C-alpha cells in the first residue's frame, strides 16, 4: 500500500509540474482598489515563470488595467502598480528583469466592454503578452 501511495503522489506531482504551452493573454485579477497579488494570481504567475524558463526566446509585456471608476490619473497609477507587482512575482521566480516590461492602461483600454461589477471585475487585471526576443 505504501508503494502505491508513493507512486500516486509522484504521478500527481508530475501532472502539476508542467509549464503551460502558452501564456499570451493570461490574466491575473485584482480586487477593487487593490494591487495585492492573491494566492490564485501568484500560482498563475509562477506557471508563467515556468513557461518563460522553458522559452528563453520569449519576453513579456505585462499590461496593468483598471475598471472604469476613478480618475484617469489614479487608474494609470493603480494599473502600473498591478503590472509591477505581477512582474515582481516573475522576477522572484528567477526571470531576468530585462525580459519583462510593464505598461499601464489604467481604465483607458479595457479588455471587456460594458458596465457593472461583473465587467469591472474582469477589467481589474494584469495581462501578459508574449513577444519574441529582438536581436
VEXSEMI-386132 format. One record per residue: x, y, z of N, C-alpha, C, O in turn. Coordinates in pm, whole numbers, plus 32768, in hexadecimal, padded with zeros to 4 digits. Layout:
! residues N
XYZXYZXYZXYZ
...
! end
This chain:
! residues 135
80527F8880008000800080008057807E8000803780DF7FBB
80C3807E804B811A80F28053815781127FCB816081877FA6
818180AC7F7F81BA80C27EFB815281007E9F817281597E50
80D680D17EA9806B81067E568058819B7E70804B81EA7E13
805581C17EEF8042824E7F1380B782A27EE280A383117EB1
8131826F7EEE81A782B97EC181A382CE7E2A81BE833C7DFA
818182667DE0817882727D4F810982D27D28811C83267CCF
809782C87D6A802883237D4B804F83B37D6C802C840F7D22
809783C77DDA80C3844C7DFD812184857D95811584FA7D70
817E84357D6681DB84627CFF819384807C7D81B384E27C39
8132842D7C5980E584487BDF809984CA7BEB809085177B8B
806384E57C61801B85627C76807785DA7C6A8051863F7C2F
80F185CF7CA18150863E7C96817986547C05818686C67BDA
818D85E97BBB81B485F77B2E8146863A7ADF8163868A7A86
80C9861C7AFC805986577AB3804F86EC7ACE802687387A76
807587187B47806987A57B6B80E387F77B4380DC88717B40
815387B47B2581D187FA7B1881F288317A8F825B886F7A80
819E881C7A2B81C1884879A481A488DA798C8148891479C6
81F58916793681DE89A1790F816A89A878AC8156894B785E
811E8A1478AE80B38A23784B80ED8A2D77BE81608A5577AD
809F8A09775B80CF8A0D76D180C98A99769681098AB47630
807C8AF376D3806E8B7B76A1803E8BD477127FE08BB07759
807B8C467724804F8CA4778C80208D2877517FF78D82779B
80258D3576CD7FFC8DB2768D7F688DCB76A87F138D797684
7F498E3B76E77EBF8E5D77077E928E2D778F7E1E8E4077B3
7EEB8DED77DB7EC78DC378637EAB8E3E78B87EEE8EA578AB
7E488E32790F7E228E9F796A7E348E7379FB7E1F8DFE7A1C
7E5B8ECF7A4F7E4B8EC07ADE7DF18F337B0A7DFB8FA27AD5
7D998F187B697D328F777B8D7D498FB17C187D8A8F737C6D
7D1290287C2D7D2490727CA97C9D909C7CE27C3B90AA7C99
7C9A90AE7D657C2490E37DA87C1891787D8A7C7791B77D5C
7BA591AF7DA37B8D923E7D917BF2928F7DE27C0992747E57
7C2D92F27DA17C8893507DE17D00930B7E207D3193377E88
7D3092A07DE17D9D92527E1A7DFF92257DAF7DDA92117D3B
7E7C92157DD87EE391DA7D827F2291627DC77F8E91367DA1
7EDD912D7E2D7F0F90BB7E797F04903C7E247E9C901F7DE9
7F728FF27E1F7F768F737DD67F338F097E2D7F618EED7E9C
7EC78ECD7DFB7E838E627E457ED08DDF7E347F2A8DD57DE0
7EAD8D7C7E827EEC8CF97E747ED38CC07DE97F2C8C847DAD
7E5A8CD27DB57E398CA17D2F7E8D8CE87CC47EBE8CA97C67
7E9D8D6A7CD37EEE8DB67C747F818D8B7C7C7FC38D7D7C16
7FB38D777CF6803E8D4D7D0880558CC67CC380BC8CB27C82
7FF88C6B7CD380048BE87C9280098BF67BFA805A8BB47BB8
7FB48C4A7BC37FB48C627B3380388C9F7B05806E8C777A9E
806A8CFF7B4F80E88D417B2C815F8CE17B3A81BE8CE87AEB
815B8C897B9C81C48C257BA981C38BC67B31822D8B9B7B02
814C8BA47AFF81428B547A84817B8BA17A0D81BE8B6779B8
81618C247A0881988C75799C82308C7779A382738C75793C
82678C7B7A1C82F98C777A2D83318BF279F8839B8BF179B9
82EC8B857A1283178B0379DC831B8B07794383798AD77905
82B38B41790882AF8B4E787683288B9E784483698B7677E4
83448C0E788783B38C63785B843A8C1D786A84948C327819
84488BCC78D184C48B8178E284D78B1D787085478B057843
846A8AE3784384718A8077D784738AC0774D848D8A7D76E9
84588B41774684548B8B76C684A88C0A76D084718C7876D1
852C8BFC76D885818C7276E9857F8CD2767385B08D42767D
85478CA77602853C8CFE758D84C68D5F759884B08DB0753E
847A8D56760584068DAC7618841A8E0E768B84518DEC76F3
83EE8E88767483E38EEE76DB834F8F0A76F082FB8EDC76A1
832E8F54775782A18F75776F8290900A778A82EB904E77B8
82199038776B81E990BB77968170909E77EE8114905777C7
817190D77866810090C778C180B2914878BF80E691B378E1
8033913E78987FDB91B278887F8091BE79037F2D9166791C
7F8F922B794E7F39924279C27EBB928C79997EC092EE794F
7E4A925B79CC7DC9929879AA7D7392AB7A277D88926B7A8E
7D1293067A197CB493257A857C2793287A4C7C13932679D3
7BC6932D7AA67B3D933F7A757B2593D37A597B7E94267A6D
7AAD93F47A2C7A91947B79FB7A7D94E37A697A71955A7A4A
7A7894BA7AE57A6295197B527AE5955E7B797B5095257B64
7ADE95D47BAF7B55961E7BDB7B8996797B6D7B5B96757AFB
7BEA96CB7B927C23972A7B327C8696E47AD67CB896787AF5
7CA297237A677D0596EF7A097D8C96E07A4E7DCD96787A43
7DB597487A967E3897477AD77E4396D97B3E7EA696907B42
7DDC96CD7B937DDE96667BFB7DE795DB7BBD7E3595887BEB
7D9995C27B567D97953E7B187E17951F7ACC7E4194AB7AC6
7E5795847A927EDA956C7A547F3F95417ABE7F8F94E67AA6
7F3D95837B337F99955E7B9E7F7A94D17BD47FD594827BEB
7EFA94B37BE77ED3942F7C197EF493C27BB47F2193567BDA
7EDD93DC7B347F00937C7ACC7F9693617AC97FC092EF7AB5
7FE793C97ADD807993B87AE180A193637B5980FA930E7B4F
8061937A7BCA807F932C7C42805892997C2E80A292407C56
7FE692817BF07FBB91F77BD5801D91AF7B798044913E7B93
804491F17B0C80A291B47AAF8129919E7AF3816791357AE1
815692007B4181D591F47B8781D691837BED8238913A7BF8
816991747C36816191087C99816390807C5481A190227C87
812090757BE381238FF77B9781B18FDB7B6681E08F6A7B6D
81F590427B35827F90327B0682DA90057B7783338FB37B61
82C690397BEF831A90147C61830C8F807C83836D8F417CAE
82968F477C7082868EB77C8882DB8E697C24831C8E077C49
82DA8E937BA7832D8E4F7B4383C18E5B7B67840C8DFA7B5D
83EC8ED17B9084778EE87BB3849F8E937C2B850B8E597C2E
84478E8B7C8F84638E377D0484698DA37CDF849E8D517D2B
84348D817C6A843A8CF77C3A84A78CE77BCF849D8C937B76
850E8D397BDC858A8D2D7B8D857C8D517AFA85C58D1B7AA6
85208DAA7AD885188DDF7A5085648E637A4F854F8EB87AA5
85BD8E7279ED86108EE979E685BA8F6579CF85638F657977
85D08FCF7A1E857E90487A11857E90837984851A90BE795A
85EE9075793B85F390AE78B48597906678528582909877E3
85608FF4787785028FAB782184718FD7783884168FA577F6
845D9034789583D6905D78BD83C890F478AE841A914078E1
8362911E7869833E91AC786382B191B8789B8262915A7898
8293922D78CF820C9246790281D492C478C2821E931F789B
815192C678B8810B933C78868086934678D1804A92E078F4
805A93BF78E97FD893D379287F79941278C37F9794797887
7F0893D378B37E9D940D78627E34944E78BA7DD994917888
7E40943C793E7DDB947479977D529444796E7D3A93CC795E
7CF794A3795D7C70948179327C5C949E789C7BEE948C7868
7CC594C978597CB994FA77CF7CB5948F77657C9094AC76F3
7CD9941477857CDE93AA77207CA59329775B7CED92C77769
7C239329777D7BE992B177BA7BE6923C77587BD7924E76DF
7BF591C6778E7BEA914E773A7B57912C77247B30910076B8
7B079140778B7A79911C77867A25919B77847A3F91F877D1
79C291A0772D796D9217772578F09202777978C591917793
78B9927077A27840926C77F4785792B0787878BF92EE788F
77F692A178CF77FE92DF795277C1928079B8777C92217995
77DB929B7A3677AA92457AA1781891EE7AD9788091DB7A9A
780091B97B52786891717B9C78A290FB7B51791B90E47B5A
785290B17B077887903D7ABF78F190677A58795A90277A4D
78D790D17A0E7936910479AB79AC914779F27A1F913479CB
799091967A5879FA91DB7AA07A5E91777AD97AD7918E7AD1
7A2D91097B137A8690A47B4E7AE490697AE57B57904B7B02
7AB390577A6C7B0690207A007B6F908479D17BDD905D79A8
7B4E910579D77BAB916C79A77C1391947A107C7091DE79EF
7C0791667A8B7C6C917F7AF37CD491107AE87CCD90AD7B32
7D34911F7A8C7D9090B17A727E1990E17A487E3191577A2D
7E7290807A437EF3908F7A007EF4902179967EE38FAB79B5
7F08904879197F068FEC78A87F938FDB78747FDC903C7860
7FBA8F5F785D80408F40782A803B8F3077937FE98EE5775F
80938F77774F80A28F6B76BD81308F3A76A081918F7076D4
81398ED4764E81BA8E97762D81F18ED375AC81A78EE9754C
82738EEE75AC82B88F23753683388ED4751F83798EA8757D
835A8EC474A183DB8E86747F844C8EE674A6843C8F60749D
84BA8EAF74D085308EFF74F185628F42747285748F00740C
85788FC5747A85AD900E740686449002740486869009746C
867A8FF0738D870C8FE17381874D905D734A87C79062733A
! end
